Structure formats: C-alpha cells, structure tokens
C-alpha cells in the first residue's frame, strides 16, 4: 500500500463526503480487488455527484486511477445511473486513457446508491450480514470524496463543500461553499425560500434529517438542503414519533409483507423481515421461531418500507428503536450469515425513483439544480464543528484570538483515535473556541 496516499488523505482531513463521514485515510489503507465509485446518487432531488462527474471528470479519474494503483486493485469502476447523460458522455470521452478504469450504468431505482446494493449490482458479490464492502474485496468511495483526494494530492485540505439547495427556494442550485457557513446563509445563496413557513431537510428526502437549528453550520458531510413547506407530508412523516407509529401499527398493520417485499437487504438475501418484526408492535412477538428482534441490526434505514406500506406505517423506525434498545442492553449485532444468492425475483422488485418521487409528493421540486461555482462564496464568519466525521472530535491547535489562514490546521486528529483533521475555511481570527466548535471571523 502506498502510505503516501494514505498520509495525504489523513493530513488533508478527507472523510466520506456522501455519508457518515468515515475517515478516508483509514478506508483506503487496504489491499482490495476493486475500487467502486458510488455515483448512483439515488436520493431524489440531489444533484452533486452527477454534476461533479460531468464537470470534474479528469480530476475524479486521476484520483481513482491513483487509488486503484495504490490498493493493488484489479479495476476501478464508476457506477452511476444511465440517465446521467452528461456525466456518461464526459466519462466516455476521457476514461479510455486509463487502462484499469470503467463505468457501469445503473437502472433508476431506489436505493441504487446503498453501498451494499451497488456492490452487488456491479460485482455480483453479496456483502455478509453485519459486514462492509471490504469483506468482499471492495472499497466504496463517493465522487466528491475522490475529488477531495485529488485536491489533497495538490496540498489542498478539505475546506469547502458541494451541496444541492433545492425544494421551495427561488433558484434551486448546487454550490461550493466554505465549510462552516450557516444553513440560512446557504439557503440565501439559492435566492431564499418561496414560502413563509418551512423546514429544511439535511440530506435526501428518504434518509435525511429535519434540521432543528437553521443557524447551524454546513459540514464536510452536508450533501443537500431540501426546503419544504411546513405542512408537507414528508415533514409530518419524519416528525412522527415511534410511540405514535407503534400505536398505529397495533390497529392498522395488516401483516401483508409488502415492506419485506421491497426491503433491499432482504432482497440481497439478508435475514431481515420487516413484516415479522412489525408483529412485535401488535402481539409483542414476532410470531416466528426463526425471527428475532436482533434482525433489526440489518436495517439500513433507507425508509423504502414506509412507502410500500398501504397504511403509512414505518417499519424502519421500529428497527431503529429496536437497535437502540438492544444496544442499551449491551446486545451487539449477532447477524453474520454469508448469503450465497439473492432473492430470485429481486430484479422485478426494484422500486422506481419516478414512482418514489410521486409518493413523496415531490414532483414539483424534482427540477434542475445547476452547478454554480464561478463566483466564490464569501463568508464573514464560519462555525467549524470539531466532529464532522465518524470517530473522536478533533483537538484544537489554536487559541482564541489567533489569526489563521484558509487551509491552516486548526484541530488535529487525537493520538491513537479514529477521526479527522480540521482546517480553517476562511482567513480570519479565532473568535470563539469551545468543546464542540471553532468560530472564525474574517478580518
């Protein structure tokens, strides 16, 4: 393994830009069969990855090629949806220069971007229960993460973020902004809201979370902001508490198994049966000697089960609740089967994104959000969180009142801990420093 590439990613503070923020220097420190670039971007309304593949094609391919060589991989494959015509056109023009790189178009279904689903779609390898792609010889990396790795090779740490701002805004767009600007500032860059009362989802409509504090900052993992009218059904769904859902399940669940029919983990052959777990809410039993509550650990919380349910129930919320309760009891994921085959009708059970957008009530917001980065986004103040990643918070290396430059290290990786370095995203002065953030004021 090329330790230089690992150390470069480490020094630049590169983390997964499209998920939970797993530190990239840890992920790429391995020997594998394949590198898989996840460009599926299966969450409706988000546009970042497909746009970067079309506009930053050379940079992404260069970084991918280096990563393939440094991990001794046989091939690097970019998986993206066949409908991303601009990205595919640009990739086809340039990818011939790289012997070990290829692209693979995917169908337009949800969740094509779930990393375990994508691994199977591309390589026909089933990730074991409770496992990760590395267990089957694959590293999965996000498009923007690769771009950040390319920038790191040039000595540029992660200081900016690409994100789609869409929904009920005047000018839906994708921007590149300094990490640490507020949610409200980002929304203003898209012209502001078109409705008086609204809420904002951080991420995609399916797995994203409603933001409680709009003064909070953009982080390394912010992928999109979706602004919706306060009365929108999607917001009501996300705000429904688990106890209300369980009460509804006791009286409404027909135990029809539609939730299990569409479950992406079940279709991969994993032992997850949402319909049986829903019986816990009705009978305090799974009504099966083969089904245990710990199956919930296998749920990826994609929320697709909710939109297959004719009674608007939310099995994924039950799974999340069960995972929490089992964790409190000290019970870890016991599932470790290695499926040899997928569901025989898996290909016919894929959930079309067009249908999903309609069921989410988002047709009017499923519009272009063009990438705009010609005019740099200026910020007078940024609030940079010390924990923007999986692992331990970064440790500050500056003091209140210090002058800092954009790209300067301001918080280091704790010794012996999983985490990531943090860098200043503007020139300025450290205005505030506490246990969870560093605020820098331009000046």
Buried (B, 14 or more C-beta within 10 A) or exposed (E): EBEEBBEBBBBBBBBBBBBEBBBBBBBBBBEBBBBBBBBBBBBBBBBBBBBBBBBBBEBBBBBBBBBBBBBEBEBBBBBBBEEBEEBBEBBEEBBEEBEBBBBBBBBBBBBBBBBBBBBBBBBEBBBBBBBBBEBBBBBBBBBBBBBBBBBBBEEBBBBBBBBBBBBBBEBBBBBBBBBBBBBEBBBBBBEEBEBEEBBBBBBBBBBBEBBEEBEBBBBBBBBBBBBBBEEBEBBEBBEBEBEEBBEBBEEBBEBBBBBBBBBBBBBBBBBBBBBBBBBBBBEEEBEEEEBBBBBBBBBBBBBBBBBBBEEBBBBBBBBBBBBEEBEEEEBEBEBEBEBEEBBEEBEEBBBEBBEBBEBBBBEEBBEEBEBBBEEEBEBEBBBBBBBBBBBBBBBBBBEEEBEBEBBBBBBBBEEEEEBBBBBBBBBBBBBEBEEEBBBBBEE
